[in-house]
Amino acid sequence: MKPIRLVPDNTHIRFMRGRFAGLIVSAVLSATSLVLFFYPGLNYSVDFAGGVVVELRLPQHVDIGTVRSDFDSLGFGAARVQEFGASHDVLIRLDRRAEAARSAIETMLAAKLPGGNIRRFEVVGARVSAELFHNGLLAVGLAFVGVLIYIWFRFDWQFGVGVVGTLLLDITKTVGFFAVTQIPFDLNSVAAIMLLIGYSVTDKIVVYDRIRENLRKFKTMPLRELIDLSINQTLSRTVATSMTVLLSITPFALIGGEAISGFGWAVMFGIVVGTSSSIFIASPILLFLGEKRLRPALAERPTKTAIAAKAG
């Protein structure tokens, strides 16, 4: 029995025909994501915004509006209530922080929602949330520095620009994904972005490594054809790896609960973006930057049109 292949052997897809479309679409999506970052903005969780988060299990299904009005009456700010998991599980976020919040909530539950059980209760102050946000940005920045150092020593600068530029576009689109879906942006979201950086760099290194090998192997092949050849040679590995990661992370997104489902959806989106950007963004950037530098002899070779014009 032959093994199932997601991608046939010896494909000859001319990916670089879509180089302009890939870059333009990516630039538009990233620009839109930057706008969405400011309006409507991210749905910052308690980790970054501060406040109180309560995970509540009720004995039976209760209308969300009723739960919201009951919590609003406590005087700890507007309550944001949402269902998750079972129909009688609700998550409540309060903007104001108060040490007496738990006792007040317990008293309210006994009076208005008897049988309600507090499964999780967290209070995060403004100072702590600001520190977490700063550390999250620092972690992402250090990851970028590590990528730059690695690429600087391993490849020519054209490859480095391709990787870093593509990573910036990938991350901005992921931020736009959070803004559109309003998935709570918390420390798990930062971890998802870090994972996206690692996966995206790995996928691009595989393609760039094959391009570098083929540059030495096919010394007379035009760079555009060589990049298409390299992508086709690594396509099976890229698709198989992406599908494996997607299959392993899907349960987190579907049944992971409030604490981990956002992480799962963000990683799934990042895998799709990171895989496609290796082909339609990183490779075209390398083509534009390296056509005259990585293949100087071919770039200087006169074309048939130029020869005919000179002869005439």
C-alpha positions as CSV (number, residue, x, y, z in Angstrom):
1,M,0.0,0.0,0.0
2,K,1.5,3.3,-1.1
3,P,1.7,6.1,1.5
4,I,-0.7,9.0,1.1
5,R,1.0,12.1,-0.3
6,L,-0.5,15.5,0.4
7,V,1.6,17.0,-2.5
8,P,2.5,15.0,-5.6
9,D,6.1,14.4,-6.4
10,N,7.9,16.6,-8.9
11,T,5.5,19.5,-8.9
12,H,6.2,22.4,-11.3
13,I,4.1,25.2,-9.9
14,R,5.3,28.7,-11.0
15,F,4.8,30.4,-7.7
16,M,6.7,33.6,-8.7
17,R,4.0,34.4,-11.3
18,G,2.0,35.6,-8.3
19,R,4.8,37.5,-6.6
20,F,3.2,41.0,-7.1
21,A,-0.2,39.8,-6.0
22,G,1.2,38.1,-2.9
23,L,3.1,41.2,-1.8
24,I,0.2,43.6,-2.6
25,V,-2.4,41.5,-0.7
26,S,-0.1,41.0,2.2
27,A,0.7,44.8,2.4
28,V,-3.0,45.7,2.3
29,L,-3.9,43.1,5.0
30,S,-1.1,44.3,7.3
31,A,-2.1,48.0,6.8
32,T,-5.7,47.1,7.6
33,S,-4.5,45.2,10.7
34,L,-2.6,48.3,11.9
35,V,-5.8,50.3,11.6
36,L,-7.8,47.6,13.5
37,F,-5.1,47.7,16.2
38,F,-6.1,51.3,17.1
39,Y,-9.8,50.9,16.2
40,P,-11.7,49.0,17.5
41,G,-8.5,47.8,19.2
42,L,-7.6,44.6,21.0
43,N,-9.7,43.0,23.7
44,Y,-7.1,43.2,26.4
45,S,-7.6,40.6,29.1
46,V,-7.2,41.1,32.8
47,D,-3.5,40.2,32.3
48,F,-2.9,43.5,30.5
49,A,-5.9,45.7,31.4
50,G,-6.2,44.9,35.0
51,G,-9.5,44.1,36.8
52,V,-11.3,41.1,38.2
53,V,-12.1,37.9,36.3
54,V,-14.6,35.4,37.7
55,E,-15.3,32.0,36.2
56,L,-18.7,30.9,37.5
57,R,-20.7,27.6,37.2
58,L,-24.4,27.9,37.7
59,P,-26.7,25.0,38.6
60,Q,-28.7,25.7,35.4
61,H,-28.7,27.9,32.4
62,V,-29.4,31.6,33.2
63,D,-29.9,34.4,30.7
64,I,-26.7,36.3,30.1
65,G,-28.6,39.6,30.5
66,T,-29.7,38.6,34.0
67,V,-26.2,37.6,35.1
68,R,-24.8,40.9,33.7
69,S,-27.4,43.1,35.6
70,D,-26.7,41.2,38.8
71,F,-23.0,41.9,38.6
72,D,-23.5,45.5,37.5
73,S,-25.4,46.0,40.7
74,L,-22.3,45.3,42.7
75,G,-20.7,48.6,41.8
76,F,-17.4,47.3,40.4
77,G,-17.9,48.7,36.9
78,A,-19.6,47.4,33.8
79,A,-19.6,43.6,33.7
80,R,-18.7,41.7,30.5
81,V,-20.3,38.3,30.6
82,Q,-19.9,35.5,28.1
83,E,-20.7,31.8,28.0
84,F,-18.0,29.2,27.5
85,G,-17.9,25.4,27.7
86,A,-21.2,24.2,29.0
87,S,-24.3,26.4,28.8
88,H,-24.3,27.0,32.5
89,D,-20.6,28.1,32.6
90,V,-20.1,31.9,32.4
91,L,-17.0,34.2,32.5
92,I,-17.4,37.6,34.0
93,R,-14.8,40.5,33.7
94,L,-15.0,43.6,35.9
95,D,-13.0,46.6,35.2
96,R,-12.6,47.8,38.7
97,R,-10.3,46.0,41.2
98,A,-11.3,45.6,44.8
99,E,-10.2,43.3,47.5
100,A,-13.7,43.0,48.8
101,A,-15.0,41.9,45.4
102,R,-15.0,38.1,46.2
103,S,-17.1,38.5,49.3
104,A,-19.5,40.8,47.6
105,I,-19.9,38.4,44.7
106,E,-20.5,35.5,47.0
107,T,-23.2,37.4,48.9
108,M,-24.9,38.3,45.6
109,L,-24.8,34.7,44.4
110,A,-26.4,33.5,47.5
111,A,-29.2,36.0,47.2
112,K,-29.8,36.1,43.4
113,L,-28.1,33.1,41.9
114,P,-28.3,30.4,44.5
115,G,-26.2,27.3,43.8
116,G,-23.6,29.4,41.8
117,N,-20.1,28.2,42.3
118,I,-17.0,30.4,41.8
119,R,-14.5,28.2,40.0
120,R,-11.8,30.9,39.4
121,F,-11.3,34.3,40.8
122,E,-8.4,36.6,39.8
123,V,-7.6,40.2,40.7
124,V,-4.8,42.0,38.7
125,G,-3.7,45.5,39.5
126,A,-2.8,48.2,37.1
127,R,0.9,48.0,38.0
128,V,1.1,44.3,37.5
129,S,-0.8,44.4,34.2
130,A,1.5,47.2,32.9
131,E,4.5,45.1,33.9
132,L,3.1,42.1,32.1
133,F,2.5,44.1,29.0
134,H,6.0,45.5,29.0
135,N,7.6,42.1,29.5
136,G,5.4,40.6,26.7
137,L,6.7,43.3,24.3
138,L,10.2,42.8,25.5
139,A,9.9,39.0,24.8
140,V,8.7,39.6,21.3
141,G,11.5,42.2,20.7
142,L,14.2,39.8,22.0
143,A,12.9,37.1,19.7
144,F,13.3,39.5,16.7
145,V,16.9,40.3,17.8
146,G,17.7,36.6,18.0
147,V,16.3,36.0,14.5
148,L,18.4,38.9,13.1
149,I,21.6,37.5,14.7
150,Y,20.9,34.0,13.4
151,I,20.1,35.1,9.9
152,W,23.0,37.6,9.8
153,F,25.6,34.8,10.4
154,R,23.9,32.1,8.3
155,F,22.8,33.9,5.1
156,D,23.5,36.9,2.9
157,W,21.7,40.1,3.9
158,Q,19.1,39.6,1.2
159,F,17.8,36.5,3.0
160,G,17.8,38.3,6.3
161,V,15.7,41.2,4.9
162,G,13.3,38.7,3.5
163,V,12.8,36.8,6.8
164,V,12.5,39.9,9.0
165,G,10.2,41.8,6.6
166,T,8.0,38.8,6.3
167,L,7.9,38.2,10.0
168,L,6.7,41.8,10.5
169,L,3.9,41.3,8.0
170,D,3.0,38.0,9.7
171,I,2.8,39.5,13.1
172,T,0.8,42.5,12.1
173,K,-1.8,40.2,10.4
174,T,-2.0,38.1,13.6
175,V,-2.6,41.2,15.6
176,G,-5.4,42.1,13.1
177,F,-6.8,38.6,13.7
178,F,-7.1,39.4,17.4
179,A,-8.7,42.7,16.7
180,V,-11.3,41.3,14.3
181,T,-12.2,38.2,16.4
182,Q,-12.0,40.1,19.7
183,I,-10.4,37.0,21.3
184,P,-9.0,38.1,24.7
185,F,-5.4,39.3,24.3
186,D,-3.5,37.9,27.2
187,L,-0.2,36.2,28.1
188,N,-1.2,33.1,26.1
189,S,-1.6,35.4,23.1
190,V,2.0,36.6,23.5
191,A,3.0,33.0,23.7
192,A,1.1,32.3,20.4
193,I,3.0,35.2,18.7
194,M,6.3,33.8,20.0
195,L,5.4,30.4,18.6
196,L,4.4,32.0,15.3
197,I,7.8,33.7,15.1
198,G,9.6,30.4,15.7
199,Y,7.5,28.4,13.3
200,S,7.6,31.1,10.6
201,V,11.4,31.4,10.8
202,T,11.9,27.6,10.6
203,D,9.7,27.3,7.6
204,K,11.5,30.1,5.8
205,I,14.9,28.7,6.7
206,V,13.9,25.4,5.0
207,V,13.0,27.2,1.8
208,Y,16.0,29.6,1.9
209,D,18.4,26.7,2.6
210,R,17.2,24.9,-0.5
211,I,17.5,28.1,-2.6
212,R,21.1,28.6,-1.3
213,E,22.0,25.0,-2.2
214,N,20.5,25.4,-5.7
215,L,22.4,28.6,-6.2
216,R,25.6,26.6,-6.0
217,K,24.2,23.6,-8.0
218,F,22.5,25.5,-10.9
219,K,24.9,28.3,-11.7
220,T,23.3,29.3,-14.9
221,M,19.6,29.0,-13.9
222,P,17.8,32.4,-13.6
223,L,16.9,33.3,-10.0
224,R,13.1,33.3,-10.7
225,E,13.2,29.8,-12.0
226,L,15.5,28.7,-9.3
227,I,13.2,30.0,-6.5
228,D,10.2,28.2,-8.1
229,L,12.2,25.0,-8.3
230,S,13.3,25.3,-4.6
231,I,9.7,25.9,-3.4
232,N,8.4,22.9,-5.3
233,Q,11.2,20.8,-3.8
234,T,10.3,21.7,-0.3
235,L,6.5,22.0,-0.8
236,S,5.7,18.4,0.4
237,R,7.7,18.9,3.6
238,T,6.1,22.3,4.2
239,V,2.6,21.1,3.8
240,A,3.1,18.0,5.9
241,T,4.6,19.9,8.7
242,S,1.9,22.6,8.7
243,M,-0.9,19.9,8.6
244,T,0.8,18.1,11.6
245,V,0.9,21.2,13.7
246,L,-2.7,22.2,12.7
247,L,-4.0,18.8,13.7
248,S,-2.2,18.8,17.0
249,I,-3.4,22.3,17.9
250,T,-7.0,22.0,16.7
251,P,-8.3,20.4,20.0
252,F,-6.9,23.4,22.0
253,A,-9.0,25.7,19.8
254,L,-12.2,23.6,19.9
255,I,-12.3,22.2,23.4
256,G,-9.6,24.0,25.3
257,G,-11.9,26.2,27.2
258,E,-11.7,30.0,27.9
259,A,-8.1,29.7,29.2
260,I,-6.5,28.1,26.1
261,S,-8.9,28.3,23.1
262,G,-7.8,31.7,22.1
263,F,-4.2,30.5,22.0
264,G,-5.2,27.6,19.8
265,W,-7.1,29.8,17.3
266,A,-4.2,32.3,17.1
267,V,-1.7,29.5,16.5
268,M,-3.8,28.0,13.8
269,F,-4.1,31.3,12.1
270,G,-0.4,31.9,12.5
271,I,0.5,28.6,10.9
272,V,-1.6,29.3,7.8
273,V,-0.1,32.8,7.5
274,G,3.5,31.7,8.2
275,T,3.3,28.9,5.7
276,S,1.8,31.0,2.9
277,S,4.2,33.9,3.5
278,S,7.2,31.7,3.0
279,I,6.0,31.2,-0.6
280,F,4.3,34.4,-1.5
281,I,6.2,37.0,0.5
282,A,9.6,35.9,1.6
283,S,10.5,34.3,-1.7
284,P,9.4,37.3,-3.9
285,I,11.3,39.7,-1.5
286,L,14.4,37.6,-2.1
287,L,13.8,37.7,-5.9
288,F,13.5,41.4,-6.0
289,L,16.6,42.0,-3.8
290,G,18.8,39.3,-5.1
291,E,18.2,39.1,-8.8
292,K,21.2,41.4,-9.6
293,R,23.3,40.4,-6.6
294,L,22.9,36.6,-6.3
295,R,23.0,36.2,-10.1
296,P,25.1,39.1,-11.3
297,A,26.4,37.4,-14.4
298,L,22.8,36.5,-15.6
299,A,21.5,40.0,-14.7
300,E,24.2,41.6,-16.9
301,R,23.6,39.2,-19.8
302,P,21.9,41.1,-22.7
303,T,18.5,40.0,-23.6
304,K,17.5,38.9,-27.1
305,T,15.6,42.1,-27.6
306,A,18.6,44.2,-26.7
307,I,20.8,42.2,-29.0
308,A,18.4,42.7,-31.9
309,A,18.1,46.4,-31.3
310,K,21.9,46.8,-31.2
311,A,22.3,44.8,-34.4
312,G,19.7,47.0,-36.1
